[in-house]
Amino acid sequence: MTVAAEGSLLTRAGTALIRSCKEAGLDTTGVTLLRDFANTVYRLEGEGVVVRLAQATAPGKLDRLTTSVRVTRWLVEQGFPTIRPLEVKQPVAAEGFLATFWRHEEHVGPPPDPAQLGPLLRRLHDLPPVPFELPTHDPFGPVRRAIDAALSLGEDDRRWLIERCERLSEIYYERMEFALPYGLIHADAHRGNMIRTRDGFLLCDWDGVCAGPREVDLIPTLQGIRFGLTERQRSNFSEAYGYDATRWEGYPVLRDMRELQTLTAVLRNAHRDRTARDELTHRLGSLRAGDDRLWHPL
C-alpha cells in the first residue's frame, strides 16, 4: 500500500462506516471516532453501538472476525462477562474494511488492576470446550506480515526482526512443553481489554480468539513490566489466576515473543503516525540492545 493510499485511510473508513451501518440497519447520526490505530473504532451515540473497522487485506481476517463474533455469542450463552456482539449478520465488508458491531459499554471508575484480570482468565479457561472448530494460535504470522508490510523500517532492522522471529520459532517455541492445558484463549488478554461496568468487569477485543496454550493469555500482563507494571501487580495477577507462569521454564521465550507481537501495530502505522514511529524506534533500540527500559503504550 502506498503512502498516498494510507493517507486516505480514515476517509475510506468513514465511507465504510456509513455503508456497513446501512447494511446492518444502524443509524450513523451522532457518530464519534474513538480510535484510529490497529483498528478504526466508532461509537454510534444514538444506537449505543461500537463499530470496529479492520482492514480486510490481512490473510484470514474475515475468518478470524467471524470466529470472534461466534465465540462471543457462545460466551454470552455461557454467562461469561464479555462485550456483546449485535444480533446482525456480520462481519460486513465495505471499502476494503471488515466491520463488526458491538454493544457499547460505558467504562466507570478507575482503570482495572491486573489482579482483576486473573479471575476472568481463570473463568475463561475453565469453560467447557467450545462446540465448534477454532483457529490455531499463530504467534508469528501477524508479526511477520507486519514486518513485510512496514513502510518506515530500515533494511537492517527488518533483517534483525525476521531473524529473531525465526530463532524464537524454530529453536524455542516449536520444542516447548507447556504446563497448562491447551484450549480456548483470548490471545491478547491485558487490562486494557477490560471494561469496568457498574455490574462488574467485561473482557473485550476478541479479534485474536483461538485455540492455543493457556500460558499465552498470562504473558501480556507478566510482560507488562515493560509498560510500568510493578512486581506486586504481576504477583497479584498470578495469585488471582492461580498459577505463576514466571516460574515456568518457558516463560522467557513467551515473554520475548510477546515483545515482538507488541510491535505489530506500530510497524503498520509508523509511516503515518509520528508517535508510532518514535515508539517503534524506541522499542527496536531497546530490543536490539537487550535492555529493560520502559516502553510507552499507544
C-alpha positions as CSV (number, residue, x, y, z in Angstrom):
1,M,0.0,0.0,0.0
2,T,1.3,3.5,-0.9
3,V,1.7,6.4,1.5
4,A,-1.0,8.2,-0.5
5,A,-3.4,5.3,-0.1
6,E,-2.6,5.2,3.6
7,G,-3.3,9.0,3.8
8,S,-6.9,8.4,2.7
9,L,-7.4,5.6,5.1
10,L,-9.6,7.5,7.6
11,T,-11.6,8.9,4.7
12,R,-12.3,5.4,3.4
13,A,-13.0,4.3,6.9
14,G,-15.7,6.9,7.2
15,T,-17.3,5.7,3.9
16,A,-17.0,2.1,5.1
17,L,-18.8,3.1,8.3
18,I,-21.7,4.6,6.5
19,R,-22.1,1.7,4.1
20,S,-21.7,-1.1,6.6
21,C,-24.1,0.5,9.1
22,K,-26.7,0.9,6.4
23,E,-26.4,-2.8,5.6
24,A,-26.8,-3.6,9.3
25,G,-29.8,-1.2,9.7
26,L,-28.0,1.2,12.0
27,D,-28.3,5.0,12.2
28,T,-24.9,6.9,12.0
29,T,-26.3,10.2,13.3
30,G,-24.0,11.4,16.1
31,V,-21.1,9.2,15.3
32,T,-17.9,9.6,17.3
33,L,-14.4,8.4,16.3
34,L,-12.9,6.6,19.4
35,R,-9.7,5.3,18.0
36,D,-7.7,5.0,14.8
37,F,-4.7,2.7,15.2
38,A,-4.7,-1.1,14.9
39,N,-8.5,-0.7,14.1
40,T,-10.7,2.2,13.4
41,V,-13.3,2.4,16.1
42,Y,-16.5,4.5,16.1
43,R,-19.4,4.9,18.6
44,L,-22.9,5.4,17.3
45,E,-24.3,7.6,20.0
46,G,-28.0,7.1,19.1
47,E,-27.7,3.3,18.8
48,G,-25.5,2.6,21.8
49,V,-23.2,0.6,19.5
50,V,-19.4,0.5,18.8
51,V,-18.3,-0.3,15.2
52,R,-14.9,-1.7,14.7
53,L,-13.3,-1.5,11.2
54,A,-10.4,-3.7,10.4
55,Q,-8.5,-3.6,7.1
56,A,-9.6,-6.6,5.1
57,T,-6.2,-7.2,3.5
58,A,-4.7,-9.4,6.2
59,P,-4.8,-13.1,5.3
60,G,-7.6,-14.9,7.2
61,K,-9.0,-11.7,8.7
62,L,-12.6,-12.5,7.6
63,D,-12.5,-15.9,9.2
64,R,-11.0,-14.5,12.4
65,L,-13.6,-11.8,12.8
66,T,-16.3,-14.3,12.0
67,T,-14.9,-16.5,14.8
68,S,-14.7,-13.6,17.2
69,V,-18.4,-12.9,16.8
70,R,-19.3,-16.6,17.0
71,V,-17.2,-17.2,20.1
72,T,-18.5,-14.1,22.0
73,R,-22.1,-15.2,21.2
74,W,-21.3,-18.6,22.7
75,L,-19.6,-16.9,25.7
76,V,-22.8,-14.9,26.4
77,E,-24.7,-18.2,26.4
78,Q,-22.2,-19.5,29.0
79,G,-22.8,-16.5,31.2
80,F,-19.2,-15.3,30.7
81,P,-18.7,-11.5,31.2
82,T,-17.9,-10.3,27.7
83,I,-18.7,-7.5,25.4
84,R,-21.7,-8.5,23.3
85,P,-21.9,-8.5,19.5
86,L,-25.1,-7.2,17.9
87,E,-27.5,-9.8,16.6
88,V,-27.0,-8.7,13.0
89,K,-25.2,-10.5,10.1
90,Q,-21.5,-9.7,10.5
91,P,-18.7,-9.0,9.6
92,V,-19.8,-6.6,6.8
93,A,-17.3,-5.9,4.0
94,A,-17.1,-2.3,2.8
95,E,-14.4,-0.1,1.2
96,G,-11.6,-2.6,1.9
97,F,-12.7,-2.9,5.6
98,L,-14.5,-5.5,7.6
99,A,-17.0,-4.1,10.1
100,T,-18.1,-5.7,13.3
101,F,-20.8,-4.3,15.6
102,W,-20.8,-4.4,19.5
103,R,-23.0,-3.1,22.3
104,H,-21.4,-0.1,23.8
105,E,-20.5,-0.4,27.5
106,E,-19.5,2.7,29.4
107,H,-16.4,2.3,31.5
108,V,-16.9,3.6,35.0
109,G,-14.3,4.2,37.7
110,P,-10.5,3.8,37.6
111,P,-8.7,1.6,35.2
112,P,-8.8,-2.1,36.1
113,D,-5.9,-3.6,38.1
114,P,-4.1,-6.7,36.7
115,A,-5.3,-8.7,39.7
116,Q,-8.9,-8.2,38.5
117,L,-8.0,-9.8,35.2
118,G,-6.7,-13.0,36.8
119,P,-10.2,-14.4,37.8
120,L,-11.6,-13.5,34.4
121,L,-9.0,-15.6,32.7
122,R,-9.3,-18.4,35.1
123,R,-13.1,-18.4,34.4
124,L,-12.5,-18.3,30.7
125,H,-10.0,-21.2,30.8
126,D,-12.3,-23.3,33.0
127,L,-15.2,-23.1,30.5
128,P,-16.3,-26.3,28.7
129,P,-14.8,-26.9,25.2
130,V,-16.1,-24.7,22.5
131,P,-18.6,-26.7,20.4
132,F,-17.1,-25.7,17.1
133,E,-13.6,-25.5,15.5
134,L,-11.3,-22.7,16.5
135,P,-8.3,-21.4,14.5
136,T,-4.9,-22.4,15.9
137,H,-2.8,-19.8,17.7
138,D,-0.3,-18.3,15.2
139,P,2.1,-16.3,17.3
140,F,4.5,-15.3,14.5
141,G,2.2,-14.9,11.4
142,P,0.9,-11.4,12.2
143,V,4.4,-10.1,13.3
144,R,6.0,-11.4,10.1
145,R,3.3,-9.9,7.9
146,A,3.7,-6.5,9.7
147,I,7.5,-6.7,9.2
148,D,6.9,-7.3,5.5
149,A,4.4,-4.5,5.2
150,A,6.2,-1.9,7.2
151,L,7.0,1.2,5.1
152,S,9.3,3.0,7.6
153,L,11.5,0.1,8.6
154,G,15.2,0.1,7.7
155,E,16.5,-3.0,6.0
156,D,18.9,-3.8,8.8
157,D,16.1,-3.7,11.4
158,R,13.9,-5.7,9.1
159,R,16.5,-8.4,8.8
160,W,17.1,-8.4,12.5
161,L,13.4,-8.8,13.2
162,I,13.0,-11.6,10.7
163,E,15.9,-13.5,12.2
164,R,14.6,-13.0,15.7
165,C,11.2,-14.4,14.7
166,E,12.9,-17.4,13.1
167,R,15.1,-18.1,16.1
168,L,12.3,-17.9,18.6
169,S,10.1,-20.1,16.5
170,E,12.5,-22.8,15.4
171,I,14.8,-23.1,18.3
172,Y,12.5,-22.5,21.2
173,Y,8.7,-22.3,20.6
174,E,8.3,-25.4,18.4
175,R,10.1,-27.5,21.0
176,M,8.4,-26.1,24.1
177,E,6.5,-28.2,26.6
178,F,3.6,-26.3,28.2
179,A,2.5,-26.7,31.7
180,L,-1.2,-25.7,31.3
181,P,-3.9,-27.4,29.2
182,Y,-4.5,-26.4,25.6
183,G,-7.8,-24.8,24.6
184,L,-9.7,-21.6,24.2
185,I,-7.6,-18.4,24.7
186,H,-8.3,-14.7,24.2
187,A,-4.7,-14.3,22.8
188,D,-4.4,-10.6,23.7
189,A,-5.5,-10.5,27.3
190,H,-4.4,-7.5,29.2
191,R,-6.1,-5.0,31.5
192,G,-6.5,-2.5,28.5
193,N,-9.0,-5.0,27.1
194,M,-11.2,-4.9,30.2
195,I,-14.2,-2.7,30.8
196,R,-15.3,-1.8,34.3
197,T,-19.1,-1.5,34.3
198,R,-21.4,-0.9,37.3
199,D,-22.1,-4.7,37.3
200,G,-18.5,-5.9,37.1
201,F,-15.7,-6.4,34.6
202,L,-16.1,-7.4,30.9
203,L,-13.5,-8.8,28.6
204,C,-13.4,-7.2,25.1
205,D,-11.4,-7.2,21.8
206,W,-11.7,-10.8,20.7
207,D,-10.2,-10.4,17.3
208,G,-7.4,-13.0,18.0
209,V,-9.5,-15.6,19.9
210,C,-8.3,-19.1,19.1
211,A,-7.2,-22.4,20.5
212,G,-3.7,-22.4,22.0
213,P,-1.6,-22.8,25.1
214,R,-3.2,-21.1,28.1
215,E,0.1,-19.5,29.1
216,V,-0.3,-17.2,26.1
217,D,-3.1,-15.4,28.0
218,L,-0.9,-14.8,31.0
219,I,2.1,-13.4,29.3
220,P,0.8,-9.9,28.3
221,T,0.3,-9.0,32.0
222,L,3.6,-10.5,33.1
223,Q,5.4,-8.8,30.2
224,G,3.6,-5.6,31.2
225,I,6.6,-4.7,33.4
226,R,7.8,-3.1,30.1
227,F,4.8,-0.7,30.4
228,G,5.3,0.1,34.0
229,L,3.5,-2.7,35.9
230,T,5.1,-3.4,39.3
231,E,6.3,-6.7,40.6
232,R,3.5,-6.5,43.1
233,Q,0.9,-6.1,40.4
234,R,2.3,-9.1,38.5
235,S,2.4,-11.3,41.5
236,N,-1.2,-10.3,42.5
237,F,-2.3,-11.2,39.0
238,S,-0.6,-14.6,39.1
239,E,-2.1,-15.3,42.6
240,A,-5.6,-14.3,41.3
241,Y,-5.3,-16.6,38.3
242,G,-3.9,-19.5,40.4
243,Y,-0.6,-20.1,38.5
244,D,2.7,-18.2,38.3
245,A,4.0,-18.6,34.7
246,T,7.2,-16.7,35.6
247,R,8.3,-19.9,37.4
248,W,7.8,-22.0,34.3
249,E,11.0,-22.6,32.2
250,G,9.3,-21.5,29.0
251,Y,8.3,-18.0,30.3
252,P,11.4,-16.1,28.9
253,V,10.6,-17.4,25.4
254,L,6.9,-16.4,25.5
255,R,7.9,-13.1,27.0
256,D,10.3,-12.4,24.1
257,M,7.6,-13.5,21.6
258,R,5.1,-11.1,23.2
259,E,7.6,-8.2,22.9
260,L,7.8,-8.9,19.2
261,Q,4.0,-9.0,19.0
262,T,3.7,-5.6,20.6
263,L,5.5,-4.2,17.5
264,T,2.7,-5.3,15.1
265,A,0.5,-2.2,15.2
266,V,3.5,0.3,15.4
267,L,5.1,-1.4,12.4
268,R,1.9,-0.9,10.4
269,N,1.3,2.7,11.5
270,A,4.8,4.2,11.9
271,H,4.8,5.8,8.5
272,R,1.6,7.7,9.1
273,D,1.8,8.4,12.8
274,R,4.8,10.2,14.3
275,T,4.1,8.9,17.8
276,A,4.1,5.4,16.5
277,R,7.3,6.0,14.5
278,D,9.1,7.3,17.6
279,E,7.9,4.4,19.7
280,L,9.0,1.9,17.1
281,T,12.5,3.4,17.1
282,H,12.5,3.3,20.9
283,R,11.3,-0.3,21.2
284,L,13.6,-1.6,18.5
285,G,16.6,0.1,20.1
286,S,15.7,-1.5,23.4
287,L,15.3,-4.9,21.9
288,R,18.5,-4.8,20.0
289,A,20.4,-3.5,23.0
290,G,18.9,-6.2,25.2
291,D,18.0,-3.7,27.9
292,D,14.8,-3.4,30.0
293,R,14.0,0.3,29.5
294,L,10.3,1.2,29.8
295,W,8.1,1.3,26.7
296,H,5.1,3.6,26.1
297,P,1.6,2.3,25.5
298,L,-0.2,3.6,22.4
